[in-house]
Protein backbone atom coordinates (compact mmCIF):
# COMPACT_ATOMS: atom_id res chain seq x y z
CA UNK A 1 0.00 0.00 0.00
CA UNK A 2 1.46 3.32 -1.05
CA UNK A 3 -0.46 5.72 1.15
CA UNK A 4 2.05 8.55 1.01
CA UNK A 5 1.97 8.57 -2.81
CA UNK A 6 -1.74 9.54 -2.68
CA UNK A 7 -1.24 12.16 0.03
CA UNK A 8 -2.86 14.99 -1.94
CA UNK A 9 -5.98 12.90 -2.43
CA UNK A 10 -6.26 12.47 1.34
CA UNK A 11 -5.62 16.18 1.87
CA UNK A 12 -8.44 16.91 -0.58
CA UNK A 13 -10.82 14.59 1.29
CA UNK A 14 -10.05 16.48 4.51
CA UNK A 15 -10.80 19.79 2.81
CA UNK A 16 -14.09 18.44 1.44
CA UNK A 17 -15.12 17.63 5.02
CA UNK A 18 -13.74 20.78 6.65
CA UNK A 19 -14.96 23.48 4.23
CA UNK A 20 -18.74 22.89 4.77
CA UNK A 21 -18.14 23.03 8.53
CA UNK A 22 -16.28 26.33 8.22
CA UNK A 23 -19.12 27.75 6.13
CA UNK A 24 -21.60 26.55 8.76
CA UNK A 25 -19.55 28.31 11.44
CA UNK A 26 -19.53 31.54 9.43
CA UNK A 27 -23.22 31.64 8.55
CA UNK A 28 -24.87 29.70 11.41
CA UNK A 29 -22.27 30.02 14.18
CA UNK A 30 -22.22 27.84 17.28
CA UNK A 31 -25.25 28.26 19.54
CA UNK A 32 -23.82 28.37 23.05
CA UNK A 33 -25.62 26.73 25.96
CA UNK A 34 -26.09 28.22 29.40
CA UNK A 35 -22.68 26.84 30.42
CA UNK A 36 -21.14 29.68 28.37
CA UNK A 37 -23.86 32.34 28.10
CA UNK A 38 -25.52 32.02 31.51
CA UNK A 39 -29.06 30.88 32.23
CA UNK A 40 -30.98 27.93 33.70
CA UNK A 41 -31.60 24.36 32.62
CA UNK A 42 -34.47 22.24 33.90
CA UNK A 43 -34.55 18.49 33.21
CA UNK A 44 -37.77 16.66 34.05
CA UNK A 45 -38.85 13.01 33.89
CA UNK A 46 -42.57 12.37 33.32
CA UNK A 47 -43.88 9.37 35.24
CA UNK A 48 -46.20 8.20 32.47
CA UNK A 49 -43.36 8.33 29.94
CA UNK A 50 -45.13 10.86 27.73
CA UNK A 51 -43.75 14.40 27.73
CA UNK A 52 -46.05 17.21 26.59
CA UNK A 53 -45.43 19.12 23.39
CA UNK A 54 -42.66 21.77 23.52
CA UNK A 55 -45.16 24.51 22.61
CA UNK A 56 -47.19 23.74 25.75
CA UNK A 57 -44.10 24.04 27.97
CA UNK A 58 -43.10 27.27 26.24
CA UNK A 59 -46.58 28.66 27.02
CA UNK A 60 -46.10 27.88 30.72
CA UNK A 61 -42.74 29.67 30.76
CA UNK A 62 -44.16 32.67 28.93
CA UNK A 63 -47.02 32.81 31.44
CA UNK A 64 -44.40 33.18 34.19
CA UNK A 65 -42.70 35.98 32.22
CA UNK A 66 -39.75 33.81 31.16
CA UNK A 67 -39.23 34.55 27.48
CA UNK A 68 -37.70 32.44 24.69
CA UNK A 69 -37.19 29.08 26.43
CA UNK A 70 -35.79 26.20 24.37
CA UNK A 71 -37.38 22.78 24.87
CA UNK A 72 -36.10 19.32 23.96
CA UNK A 73 -38.05 16.12 24.54
CA UNK A 74 -37.32 12.41 24.14
CA UNK A 75 -39.29 9.21 23.70
CA UNK A 76 -38.41 8.22 27.28
CA UNK A 77 -40.53 11.04 28.67
CA UNK A 78 -37.59 13.30 29.48
CA UNK A 79 -37.94 17.03 28.95
CA UNK A 80 -35.02 19.49 28.93
CA UNK A 81 -35.81 23.21 29.07
CA UNK A 82 -33.16 25.92 28.72
CA UNK A 83 -34.01 29.53 29.44
CA UNK A 84 -32.67 32.73 30.90
CA UNK A 85 -31.71 32.56 34.56
CA UNK A 86 -34.65 31.67 36.82
CA UNK A 87 -34.89 31.43 40.60
CA UNK A 88 -35.79 28.46 42.80
CA UNK A 89 -39.25 29.98 43.26
CA UNK A 90 -39.84 30.18 39.49
CA UNK A 91 -38.60 26.61 39.08
CA UNK A 92 -41.12 25.41 41.66
CA UNK A 93 -43.89 27.37 39.94
CA UNK A 94 -43.01 25.78 36.59
CA UNK A 95 -43.20 22.26 38.04
CA UNK A 96 -46.47 23.03 39.82
CA UNK A 97 -47.99 24.43 36.63
CA UNK A 98 -46.95 21.34 34.67
CA UNK A 99 -48.44 19.01 37.29
CA UNK A 100 -51.66 21.00 37.37
CA UNK A 101 -52.08 21.49 33.63
CA UNK A 102 -51.29 17.94 32.55
CA UNK A 103 -52.62 16.16 35.64
CA UNK A 104 -49.38 14.23 36.05
CA UNK A 105 -46.37 14.00 38.32
CA UNK A 106 -42.87 14.88 37.19
CA UNK A 107 -39.50 14.06 38.73
CA UNK A 108 -36.83 16.75 38.81
CA UNK A 109 -33.66 15.16 37.38
CA UNK A 110 -31.51 18.25 37.16
CA UNK A 111 -31.63 21.98 37.72
CA UNK A 112 -28.59 24.12 36.88
CA UNK A 113 -28.19 27.88 36.92
CA UNK A 114 -25.13 29.71 35.59
CA UNK A 115 -24.63 33.46 35.82
CA UNK A 116 -23.52 35.44 32.72
CA UNK A 117 -20.12 36.33 34.20
CA UNK A 118 -19.39 32.71 35.07
CA UNK A 119 -20.46 31.60 31.60
CA UNK A 120 -18.09 34.10 29.98
CA UNK A 121 -15.26 32.90 32.20
CA UNK A 122 -15.95 29.28 31.19
CA UNK A 123 -15.78 30.22 27.50
CA UNK A 124 -12.48 32.05 28.00
CA UNK A 125 -10.96 29.16 29.90
CA UNK A 126 -12.16 26.71 27.26
CA UNK A 127 -10.22 28.55 24.55
CA UNK A 128 -7.22 28.77 26.88
CA UNK A 129 -7.37 25.03 27.58
CA UNK A 130 -7.21 24.17 23.86
CA UNK A 131 -4.34 26.61 23.28
CA UNK A 132 -2.41 25.30 26.31
CA UNK A 133 -2.91 21.71 25.13
CA UNK A 134 -1.52 22.57 21.69
CA UNK A 135 1.59 24.27 23.11
CA UNK A 136 2.24 21.45 25.60
CA UNK A 137 1.90 18.83 22.84
CA UNK A 138 4.30 20.73 20.57
CA UNK A 139 6.93 21.01 23.32
CA UNK A 140 6.56 17.40 24.41
CA UNK A 141 6.81 15.86 20.94
CA UNK A 142 9.75 18.08 19.99
CA UNK A 143 11.56 17.00 23.16
CA UNK A 144 10.64 13.31 22.80
CA UNK A 145 11.91 13.21 19.19
CA UNK A 146 15.01 15.30 19.85
CA UNK A 147 17.22 12.48 18.56
CA UNK A 148 15.64 12.69 15.09
CA UNK A 149 16.63 15.35 12.54
CA UNK A 150 14.11 18.19 12.42
CA UNK A 151 12.30 17.06 15.57
CA UNK A 152 10.28 20.29 15.52
CA UNK A 153 8.57 19.10 12.34
CA UNK A 154 7.10 16.11 14.14
CA UNK A 155 5.53 18.34 16.80
CA UNK A 156 4.22 20.79 14.21
CA UNK A 157 2.76 18.01 12.05
CA UNK A 158 0.99 16.59 15.11
CA UNK A 159 -0.47 20.04 15.88
CA UNK A 160 -1.68 20.44 12.28
CA UNK A 161 -3.35 17.03 12.45
CA UNK A 162 -4.89 18.02 15.78
CA UNK A 163 -6.21 21.27 14.26
CA UNK A 164 -7.69 19.17 11.46
CA UNK A 165 -9.66 17.17 14.04
CA UNK A 166 -10.76 20.31 15.86
CA UNK A 167 -12.05 21.85 12.61
CA UNK A 168 -13.86 18.64 11.66
CA UNK A 169 -15.53 18.28 15.06
CA UNK A 170 -16.44 21.96 15.47
CA UNK A 171 -17.66 22.23 11.86
CA UNK A 172 -19.87 19.15 12.09
CA UNK A 173 -21.09 20.41 15.47
CA UNK A 174 -22.18 23.68 13.83
CA UNK A 175 -24.11 21.74 11.17
CA UNK A 176 -25.74 19.40 13.71
CA UNK A 177 -26.67 22.29 16.01
CA UNK A 178 -28.42 24.04 13.14
CA UNK A 179 -30.24 20.92 11.94
CA UNK A 180 -31.08 19.30 15.30
CA UNK A 181 -31.38 22.34 17.55
CA UNK A 182 -28.43 21.33 19.77
CA UNK A 183 -26.32 23.73 21.79
CA UNK A 184 -22.63 23.75 22.66
CA UNK A 185 -22.18 23.02 26.37
CA UNK A 186 -19.36 22.00 28.69
CA UNK A 187 -19.75 18.35 27.66
CA UNK A 188 -18.86 19.35 24.11
CA UNK A 189 -15.65 20.91 25.41
CA UNK A 190 -14.92 17.69 27.31
CA UNK A 191 -15.46 15.66 24.14
CA UNK A 192 -13.23 18.02 22.14
CA UNK A 193 -10.34 17.77 24.61
CA UNK A 194 -10.74 13.98 24.66
CA UNK A 195 -10.56 13.90 20.86
CA UNK A 196 -7.40 16.02 20.96
CA UNK A 197 -5.76 13.57 23.36
CA UNK A 198 -6.81 10.53 21.32
CA UNK A 199 -5.65 12.05 18.04
CA UNK A 200 -2.23 13.06 19.34
CA UNK A 201 -1.76 9.69 21.03
CA UNK A 202 -2.43 7.86 17.76
CA UNK A 203 -0.16 10.24 15.83
CA UNK A 204 2.72 9.71 18.25
CA UNK A 205 2.52 5.94 17.73
CA UNK A 206 2.99 6.40 13.98
CA UNK A 207 5.77 8.97 14.47
CA UNK A 208 7.58 6.69 16.89
CA UNK A 209 7.65 3.95 14.26
CA UNK A 210 9.02 6.47 11.74
CA UNK A 211 11.78 7.30 14.22
CA UNK A 212 12.66 3.62 14.66
CA UNK A 213 12.64 2.90 10.93
CA UNK A 214 14.68 6.00 10.14
CA UNK A 215 17.63 4.47 12.01
CA UNK A 216 17.10 1.00 10.51
CA UNK A 217 16.56 2.00 6.87
CA UNK A 218 18.96 4.91 6.62
CA UNK A 219 19.66 4.44 2.92
CA UNK A 220 16.01 4.47 1.87
CA UNK A 221 14.27 7.71 0.82
CA UNK A 222 12.38 9.42 3.63
CA UNK A 223 9.07 9.03 1.79
CA UNK A 224 9.56 5.25 1.59
CA UNK A 225 10.42 5.02 5.29
CA UNK A 226 7.34 7.03 6.25
CA UNK A 227 5.04 4.94 4.06
CA UNK A 228 6.48 1.71 5.48
CA UNK A 229 5.95 3.01 9.02
CA UNK A 230 2.35 4.03 8.35
CA UNK A 231 1.51 0.63 6.85
CA UNK A 232 3.12 -1.14 9.82
CA UNK A 233 1.04 0.78 12.36
CA UNK A 234 -2.22 0.93 10.37
CA UNK A 235 -3.64 -2.31 11.73
CA UNK A 236 -2.95 -1.22 15.28
CA UNK A 237 -4.51 2.23 14.74
CA UNK A 238 -7.65 0.90 13.05
CA UNK A 239 -8.20 -1.94 15.54
CA UNK A 240 -7.78 0.37 18.53
CA UNK A 241 -10.12 2.95 17.06
CA UNK A 242 -12.74 0.39 16.04
CA UNK A 243 -13.08 -0.94 19.58
CA UNK A 244 -13.70 2.60 20.81
CA UNK A 245 -16.05 3.54 17.95
CA UNK A 246 -18.18 0.41 18.31
CA UNK A 247 -18.68 1.18 21.99
CA UNK A 248 -19.54 4.80 21.22
CA UNK A 249 -21.91 3.71 18.45
CA UNK A 250 -23.77 1.45 20.87
CA UNK A 251 -24.06 4.33 23.35
CA UNK A 252 -25.28 6.64 20.59
CA UNK A 253 -28.01 4.22 19.49
CA UNK A 254 -29.12 2.90 22.86
CA UNK A 255 -27.87 5.43 25.42
CA UNK A 256 -29.97 8.13 27.01
CA UNK A 257 -30.85 11.37 25.28
CA UNK A 258 -28.83 13.38 27.80
CA UNK A 259 -25.51 11.84 26.67
CA UNK A 260 -26.27 11.26 22.98
CA UNK A 261 -24.85 14.61 21.89
CA UNK A 262 -21.65 14.05 23.87
CA UNK A 263 -21.15 10.49 22.62
CA UNK A 264 -21.85 11.37 18.98
CA UNK A 265 -19.22 14.13 19.05
CA UNK A 266 -16.74 11.66 20.54
CA UNK A 267 -17.56 9.16 17.80
CA UNK A 268 -16.97 11.75 15.07
CA UNK A 269 -13.78 12.94 16.75
CA UNK A 270 -12.29 9.46 17.17
CA UNK A 271 -12.94 8.67 13.51
CA UNK A 272 -11.39 11.98 12.44
CA UNK A 273 -8.41 11.44 14.76
CA UNK A 274 -7.73 8.02 13.28
CA UNK A 275 -7.96 9.41 9.74
CA UNK A 276 -5.64 12.36 10.43
CA UNK A 277 -3.06 10.18 12.19
CA UNK A 278 -2.77 7.87 9.19
CA UNK A 279 -3.51 10.05 6.17
CA UNK A 280 -2.54 13.58 7.24
CA UNK A 281 0.13 13.78 9.93
CA UNK A 282 2.78 11.57 8.28
CA UNK A 283 2.21 12.90 4.73
CA UNK A 284 2.76 16.42 6.11
CA UNK A 285 6.24 15.31 7.19
CA UNK A 286 6.97 14.16 3.63
CA UNK A 287 5.68 17.40 2.10
CA UNK A 288 7.88 19.35 4.51
CA UNK A 289 10.93 17.17 3.92
CA UNK A 290 10.63 17.50 0.13
CA UNK A 291 9.68 21.19 0.33
CA UNK A 292 6.97 20.44 -2.18
CA UNK A 293 5.33 23.83 -1.85
CA UNK A 294 8.14 25.18 -4.06
CA UNK A 295 6.92 23.08 -6.99
CA UNK A 296 3.14 23.49 -6.59
CA UNK A 297 2.88 26.59 -8.79
CA UNK A 298 5.64 25.45 -11.16
CA UNK A 299 3.62 22.36 -11.97
CA UNK A 300 0.61 24.52 -12.76
CA UNK A 301 2.70 26.79 -14.99
CA UNK A 302 4.11 23.79 -16.85
CA UNK A 303 0.63 22.36 -17.45
CA UNK A 304 -0.62 25.74 -18.64
CA UNK A 305 2.27 25.99 -21.09
C-alpha positions as a printed NumPy array, in Angstrom:
array([[  0.   ,   0.   ,   0.   ],
       [  1.463,   3.319,  -1.049],
       [ -0.457,   5.721,   1.152],
       [  2.052,   8.546,   1.007],
       [  1.967,   8.572,  -2.805],
       [ -1.735,   9.536,  -2.677],
       [ -1.244,  12.156,   0.028],
       [ -2.856,  14.987,  -1.937],
       [ -5.977,  12.895,  -2.427],
       [ -6.263,  12.468,   1.345],
       [ -5.621,  16.181,   1.871],
       [ -8.445,  16.909,  -0.584],
       [-10.822,  14.586,   1.291],
       [-10.047,  16.477,   4.512],
       [-10.801,  19.795,   2.808],
       [-14.089,  18.443,   1.445],
       [-15.122,  17.631,   5.019],
       [-13.738,  20.776,   6.647],
       [-14.965,  23.477,   4.23 ],
       [-18.738,  22.892,   4.765],
       [-18.135,  23.03 ,   8.525],
       [-16.279,  26.334,   8.223],
       [-19.123,  27.754,   6.127],
       [-21.602,  26.554,   8.76 ],
       [-19.551,  28.314,  11.442],
       [-19.53 ,  31.542,   9.434],
       [-23.224,  31.644,   8.55 ],
       [-24.872,  29.698,  11.406],
       [-22.272,  30.024,  14.18 ],
       [-22.216,  27.843,  17.277],
       [-25.255,  28.257,  19.545],
       [-23.818,  28.372,  23.053],
       [-25.624,  26.727,  25.957],
       [-26.088,  28.217,  29.398],
       [-22.676,  26.839,  30.419],
       [-21.143,  29.683,  28.374],
       [-23.857,  32.337,  28.095],
       [-25.519,  32.022,  31.506],
       [-29.064,  30.878,  32.226],
       [-30.977,  27.934,  33.7  ],
       [-31.601,  24.362,  32.619],
       [-34.466,  22.244,  33.904],
       [-34.55 ,  18.493,  33.215],
       [-37.766,  16.663,  34.052],
       [-38.848,  13.013,  33.892],
       [-42.57 ,  12.368,  33.316],
       [-43.876,   9.374,  35.24 ],
       [-46.203,   8.196,  32.471],
       [-43.356,   8.332,  29.944],
       [-45.134,  10.862,  27.733],
       [-43.751,  14.397,  27.728],
       [-46.046,  17.208,  26.595],
       [-45.431,  19.125,  23.388],
       [-42.662,  21.766,  23.522],
       [-45.158,  24.508,  22.605],
       [-47.186,  23.741,  25.754],
       [-44.102,  24.041,  27.974],
       [-43.102,  27.275,  26.242],
       [-46.584,  28.661,  27.017],
       [-46.101,  27.883,  30.719],
       [-42.74 ,  29.671,  30.763],
       [-44.164,  32.672,  28.928],
       [-47.019,  32.81 ,  31.436],
       [-44.404,  33.184,  34.186],
       [-42.701,  35.981,  32.218],
       [-39.749,  33.811,  31.157],
       [-39.233,  34.548,  27.479],
       [-37.705,  32.442,  24.686],
       [-37.19 ,  29.08 ,  26.433],
       [-35.792,  26.204,  24.365],
       [-37.377,  22.777,  24.866],
       [-36.105,  19.32 ,  23.958],
       [-38.048,  16.116,  24.536],
       [-37.316,  12.41 ,  24.145],
       [-39.292,   9.213,  23.7  ],
       [-38.41 ,   8.217,  27.277],
       [-40.534,  11.045,  28.668],
       [-37.586,  13.305,  29.485],
       [-37.944,  17.033,  28.954],
       [-35.019,  19.492,  28.93 ],
       [-35.806,  23.207,  29.07 ],
       [-33.157,  25.924,  28.718],
       [-34.011,  29.526,  29.442],
       [-32.667,  32.731,  30.896],
       [-31.705,  32.556,  34.555],
       [-34.651,  31.665,  36.82 ],
       [-34.888,  31.425,  40.599],
       [-35.788,  28.461,  42.796],
       [-39.25 ,  29.976,  43.264],
       [-39.844,  30.184,  39.494],
       [-38.595,  26.614,  39.084],
       [-41.123,  25.414,  41.663],
       [-43.892,  27.367,  39.939],
       [-43.011,  25.782,  36.592],
       [-43.196,  22.263,  38.04 ],
       [-46.468,  23.03 ,  39.822],
       [-47.987,  24.432,  36.634],
       [-46.947,  21.34 ,  34.671],
       [-48.438,  19.012,  37.289],
       [-51.656,  21.   ,  37.366],
       [-52.083,  21.487,  33.628],
       [-51.293,  17.936,  32.546],
       [-52.619,  16.16 ,  35.64 ],
       [-49.377,  14.231,  36.052],
       [-46.366,  13.997,  38.316],
       [-42.866,  14.88 ,  37.191],
       [-39.504,  14.055,  38.732],
       [-36.832,  16.746,  38.805],
       [-33.664,  15.164,  37.381],
       [-31.51 ,  18.246,  37.156],
       [-31.629,  21.981,  37.722],
       [-28.59 ,  24.122,  36.882],
       [-28.194,  27.88 ,  36.92 ],
       [-25.133,  29.708,  35.592],
       [-24.627,  33.464,  35.816],
       [-23.519,  35.439,  32.716],
       [-20.117,  36.333,  34.198],
       [-19.386,  32.709,  35.07 ],
       [-20.465,  31.597,  31.605],
       [-18.09 ,  34.097,  29.98 ],
       [-15.255,  32.9  ,  32.198],
       [-15.947,  29.276,  31.195],
       [-15.782,  30.223,  27.499],
       [-12.479,  32.053,  27.997],
       [-10.961,  29.164,  29.902],
       [-12.157,  26.714,  27.257],
       [-10.216,  28.554,  24.551],
       [ -7.222,  28.772,  26.884],
       [ -7.368,  25.03 ,  27.578],
       [ -7.214,  24.167,  23.864],
       [ -4.339,  26.608,  23.281],
       [ -2.413,  25.304,  26.307],
       [ -2.907,  21.713,  25.134],
       [ -1.518,  22.571,  21.689],
       [  1.585,  24.271,  23.115],
       [  2.237,  21.453,  25.598],
       [  1.898,  18.832,  22.835],
       [  4.305,  20.727,  20.567],
       [  6.925,  21.013,  23.322],
       [  6.559,  17.396,  24.414],
       [  6.814,  15.857,  20.941],
       [  9.755,  18.084,  19.985],
       [ 11.564,  17.005,  23.157],
       [ 10.638,  13.309,  22.803],
       [ 11.91 ,  13.212,  19.193],
       [ 15.009,  15.3  ,  19.85 ],
       [ 17.225,  12.475,  18.559],
       [ 15.639,  12.685,  15.088],
       [ 16.63 ,  15.349,  12.537],
       [ 14.114,  18.188,  12.417],
       [ 12.297,  17.059,  15.568],
       [ 10.281,  20.29 ,  15.518],
       [  8.574,  19.103,  12.339],
       [  7.098,  16.109,  14.14 ],
       [  5.527,  18.338,  16.796],
       [  4.222,  20.787,  14.206],
       [  2.759,  18.008,  12.054],
       [  0.988,  16.587,  15.111],
       [ -0.468,  20.041,  15.881],
       [ -1.683,  20.444,  12.28 ],
       [ -3.354,  17.029,  12.45 ],
       [ -4.887,  18.023,  15.782],
       [ -6.213,  21.271,  14.261],
       [ -7.693,  19.174,  11.456],
       [ -9.658,  17.168,  14.036],
       [-10.764,  20.313,  15.857],
       [-12.051,  21.851,  12.609],
       [-13.86 ,  18.639,  11.662],
       [-15.526,  18.28 ,  15.061],
       [-16.437,  21.959,  15.466],
       [-17.656,  22.231,  11.865],
       [-19.865,  19.148,  12.089],
       [-21.092,  20.408,  15.467],
       [-22.182,  23.677,  13.834],
       [-24.109,  21.736,  11.175],
       [-25.742,  19.403,  13.705],
       [-26.667,  22.29 ,  16.011],
       [-28.42 ,  24.04 ,  13.139],
       [-30.241,  20.916,  11.94 ],
       [-31.078,  19.302,  15.305],
       [-31.377,  22.34 ,  17.551],
       [-28.434,  21.333,  19.768],
       [-26.316,  23.732,  21.792],
       [-22.629,  23.754,  22.658],
       [-22.181,  23.023,  26.37 ],
       [-19.365,  22.003,  28.69 ],
       [-19.748,  18.349,  27.66 ],
       [-18.861,  19.349,  24.106],
       [-15.652,  20.907,  25.41 ],
       [-14.923,  17.691,  27.313],
       [-15.459,  15.663,  24.141],
       [-13.227,  18.017,  22.135],
       [-10.344,  17.773,  24.608],
       [-10.741,  13.98 ,  24.657],
       [-10.562,  13.899,  20.858],
       [ -7.397,  16.016,  20.957],
       [ -5.76 ,  13.57 ,  23.362],
       [ -6.811,  10.535,  21.322],
       [ -5.654,  12.048,  18.038],
       [ -2.232,  13.056,  19.336],
       [ -1.762,   9.691,  21.031],
       [ -2.426,   7.859,  17.76 ],
       [ -0.162,  10.237,  15.825],
       [  2.724,   9.714,  18.254],
       [  2.519,   5.94 ,  17.734],
       [  2.987,   6.403,  13.979],
       [  5.766,   8.971,  14.471],
       [  7.579,   6.689,  16.885],
       [  7.649,   3.954,  14.255],
       [  9.025,   6.47 ,  11.736],
       [ 11.775,   7.303,  14.219],
       [ 12.66 ,   3.619,  14.656],
       [ 12.644,   2.897,  10.927],
       [ 14.68 ,   6.003,  10.143],
       [ 17.626,   4.473,  12.009],
       [ 17.099,   0.997,  10.514],
       [ 16.558,   1.996,   6.869],
       [ 18.957,   4.909,   6.616],
       [ 19.661,   4.441,   2.918],
       [ 16.014,   4.47 ,   1.869],
       [ 14.273,   7.707,   0.822],
       [ 12.382,   9.423,   3.632],
       [  9.07 ,   9.03 ,   1.785],
       [  9.56 ,   5.248,   1.586],
       [ 10.42 ,   5.015,   5.289],
       [  7.343,   7.027,   6.245],
       [  5.036,   4.941,   4.061],
       [  6.484,   1.712,   5.478],
       [  5.951,   3.008,   9.022],
       [  2.349,   4.034,   8.347],
       [  1.513,   0.634,   6.854],
       [  3.121,  -1.137,   9.821],
       [  1.04 ,   0.783,  12.356],
       [ -2.219,   0.933,  10.368],
       [ -3.643,  -2.315,  11.73 ],
       [ -2.955,  -1.218,  15.282],
       [ -4.51 ,   2.228,  14.736],
       [ -7.647,   0.896,  13.046],
       [ -8.202,  -1.939,  15.535],
       [ -7.777,   0.366,  18.526],
       [-10.121,   2.952,  17.061],
       [-12.735,   0.393,  16.038],
       [-13.083,  -0.941,  19.582],
       [-13.703,   2.6  ,  20.812],
       [-16.048,   3.535,  17.95 ],
       [-18.177,   0.411,  18.306],
       [-18.683,   1.181,  21.994],
       [-19.543,   4.8  ,  21.224],
       [-21.909,   3.71 ,  18.452],
       [-23.774,   1.451,  20.875],
       [-24.063,   4.335,  23.352],
       [-25.28 ,   6.642,  20.586],
       [-28.005,   4.224,  19.49 ],
       [-29.117,   2.896,  22.863],
       [-27.871,   5.432,  25.419],
       [-29.972,   8.131,  27.007],
       [-30.853,  11.374,  25.281],
       [-28.827,  13.376,  27.797],
       [-25.514,  11.84 ,  26.673],
       [-26.271,  11.265,  22.981],
       [-24.847,  14.606,  21.892],
       [-21.645,  14.051,  23.874],
       [-21.15 ,  10.492,  22.622],
       [-21.846,  11.37 ,  18.982],
       [-19.225,  14.131,  19.051],
       [-16.739,  11.664,  20.544],
       [-17.557,   9.164,  17.798],
       [-16.968,  11.747,  15.067],
       [-13.777,  12.937,  16.748],
       [-12.286,   9.461,  17.169],
       [-12.945,   8.668,  13.505],
       [-11.391,  11.976,  12.44 ],
       [ -8.414,  11.441,  14.758],
       [ -7.727,   8.024,  13.276],
       [ -7.957,   9.407,   9.744],
       [ -5.645,  12.36 ,  10.435],
       [ -3.059,  10.176,  12.187],
       [ -2.768,   7.866,   9.189],
       [ -3.512,  10.046,   6.173],
       [ -2.542,  13.585,   7.237],
       [  0.135,  13.776,   9.931],
       [  2.783,  11.567,   8.28 ],
       [  2.213,  12.898,   4.725],
       [  2.762,  16.417,   6.115],
       [  6.243,  15.314,   7.189],
       [  6.974,  14.156,   3.628],
       [  5.678,  17.4  ,   2.103],
       [  7.876,  19.349,   4.512],
       [ 10.933,  17.167,   3.92 ],
       [ 10.63 ,  17.495,   0.134],
       [  9.685,  21.191,   0.33 ],
       [  6.968,  20.44 ,  -2.184],
       [  5.326,  23.827,  -1.852],
       [  8.144,  25.178,  -4.063],
       [  6.917,  23.081,  -6.993],
       [  3.144,  23.49 ,  -6.591],
       [  2.882,  26.587,  -8.789],
       [  5.637,  25.452, -11.156],
       [  3.618,  22.357, -11.975],
       [  0.609,  24.524, -12.765],
       [  2.7  ,  26.791, -14.986],
       [  4.106,  23.786, -16.854],
       [  0.635,  22.355, -17.446],
       [ -0.618,  25.742, -18.642],
       [  2.268,  25.99 , -21.087]])
